[in-house]
Structures are given as structure tokens and as C-alpha cells.
Amino acid sequence: MSAKDGRHRGAARCLTCLCGDEATDLPVMVRFLAQALLICVVFIAALRAGGKPERHVASIYFAMLLASTADALLGGGETAADYAGLHVFRFTLDCCALAGIVFVALRYERWWTLWVGSVQLIAVMAHVLRAIAVPMPALVYVIMERWPVWMAVLITAAGTFLHHRRQQAVVSDI
């Protein structure tokens, strides 16, 4: 990273860590809004059509969205340029989410909860690797920390859909 301009390798626009200049603020906000919309849609679908495990896992991710949004609004949120170091708040959120998901997976017999737990573990491990100072480019940390949430929410949506379909098949058999 060039100390002179705060960007990697002196690039005019940093694509690896999305360093908060105006050219990259819009794509970051669009990705956040898309993820927030997806989480809200899955949360509402799980409340309306899911069983207890679907509602619990969707609630975990909705609570994470609310907590991270509140943290950012209160000024405590790390910016995308902070990916050179550990995101302590997100690490804490991811650990709590993993604990909740493991609880749900052990309590209810749903195959998809194991998948959600697996991708959540990837997010936690990204933080652990950053904390123990394993050499890792910022882009790798971003991907390992952010993409598991997308995967987990999509898997929860699939679990909700499959539960709803199963319930409809039971009702039609009666």
C-alpha cells in the first residue's frame, strides 16, 4: 500500500479493499442494500412459511444485519479500508451467529442447518486467520468474511422453501 495516497500499489482506484473514495462508495452501498434486502425477504419468508429452525436461523441473520447497521450508524463500524486489520465487532457477531446456528443444527434435524453452520465457520475462520496474523491479502479476508453470509442466507431460503413444499405436500395428502 502506498502511504502517499492510501491505496494499494499506488492505483488510481483501489479495487481490492474499496478504499472509500466516491468511485467505489456506490458499488459498496449497492451490495449492502442488496444483501439487506435479501436478508429481509428471507426473514419474512421464514416467519410466514418456515418451521422453527428456518425462523431461528433467519432471525440470527436479521439480528446480525440490525446490529451491524446500528454499529455503522453509531460510528463504530469499520470501513472497507480497514480490511488490513481484524474487524472485532464483526468477529464477535460471526462467533455469536455460529453458536446460534450450531445450537439450531443440533436441536433440529435439518440438513441445511449443517451447511449454514459450515459457511458461517468459514467467516469465523477468516477472522481467526486475520487475528493470528496469517499473511492474507485484504481481498481474501473480504471474500472469506462477507460471502459466507450470502451463502448462508440463500441456503436458509432454500430450507424455508423446502419446508413449505413439504408442508403443502402433507396438507394435500390429507
N, C-alpha and C positions, 0 to 999 in steps of 0.2 A: 504494500500500500504506500502510495506516495504521501508523505507527510505534508507536502506543499498544498495539495488540493483535496486530501481526504479520500481519494478514490484509488482503487487498485490499479497498479501499473500505469498510473497517470492517465487513464482513459477519460475521454470527454464525458462519457456516461457509464456509470458502473452497473453492469448487468448481473454481477454475482451477489451483491448484498443490497441492491436497490437503495443506495445512499440518499434518500430523502430529497433529491433535487426535484424540481417541478416536472421534469420529463418522466420520472418514474413514480411520482405520487399517485397519478391516476390509475395505472395498472394495479398497484398495491391496493388501492381503495376498491377497485372493481373486484379483485379476488376476495377481499374481505367481505364485501357485500354479497357476493355470490355464495360464499361459504356460510354467512349468517342466514341468508335466505334458505339455503339447503337444510341447515340445522333446524330452522323454524318449521319448514314444511315437514320434515321427518318427525319432529317433536309432535306436531299437531296430528299427523297421521298415526303415530304410535299411540297417542292418547285416545283417538277415535276408533282405531281398528286393531291395535296391538294387544297382546297379553301383558302380564306383569313384567316379564323380562324386557320386552320391547319398550314399554313405558319407562322402566328404570334406566335402561341404557340411553334412551333418547333424552331423558331428564338429566343424566350426567353430562352429556354434551351440551345441552341447553344451558345448564348451570355454568359450565366452563365458558360458554360464549358470554353470558352475563357478567361473570367475574372478570374476564379479560377485557371486556368493553368498559366496565366500571374502572378497572385499573388504568386503562389508557385515558379515560376521561378525567380521572383524578390526577393525571400527570405522572403516574408511576410506571406506565408501560414502556417497555424497551422499544426502540425504533428498529427498523430493519438494518440500520447501520451498526447496530450493536451485536451483530452475529459473530463478531470476533471473540466475544466472551460468553459466559453462561447466562442464560435467562432464568434467574432464580424463581421468579413468580410462575412462569410457565412450567418450570420443572416441578414445582410444588403442585400445580394444577394437574399436570400429567400423572404424577405419582398418586394423587387422590383419585383420579379417574381410573387408573389401573387397579387400585384397591377395590373400588366400587364394582368395576367390571368383573374382576376375579370373584368377588362375592356373588354377583348375579350368575356367573358361569357355574359356580359350584352349587348354587341353590336350585337352579332351574335346568332342565335338560333340553337345551337348545344348542345345536351345533354351531350356529353363527356367533354365539357369545364367545366361543373359543377363538374364532377368527378375529373378532373385535379386540379381545384381550391380546392377541398376538401383534396386531398392528399398533395397539397402544403401547405395548412393550418396546416396539421399535422407537417410538417417540421418547420414552423414558431413557432408553439406552443412548439415544443421541445426546441427551443432557449429561448422562453419566460419562460418556466418552469426552465431552467438552470439559466436564468438571475435573477429570483426571489428566487433562491436557494432552490427549492423544492428538497428534498433528492431523488436522482435518480442515479442508478449505471451508470457508463460510457457506458456500453454496451447498455443500454436502450436509452441513448442520441444518440449513434451512429446509432442505428436502426431507431429511430424516425427522425433523421436528414438526413440520407442517403437513406433509402429505398423509401420514397415518390418520389424521383427523378426517380428512376427506374420505379415505377408505373406510374408516370405522362408521361414519355416518351413512355411507352408501350400503354397507353391509347391514346396518341396522334397518335401513329402508327395505332391503331385501327380506330380512327376517320379519318385518312387520307385514309386508305383502304376503309372504308365505303363510304366516299365522292367519291372516284374514282369509286367504283362499282355503286354508284347512277348515276354518270355522264355517265358511259358506258351504263346503262340501258336506260337513256334518249336518247342517241345517237342511240341505236339500235331500239328504238320505232319510230324514225323519218323515 
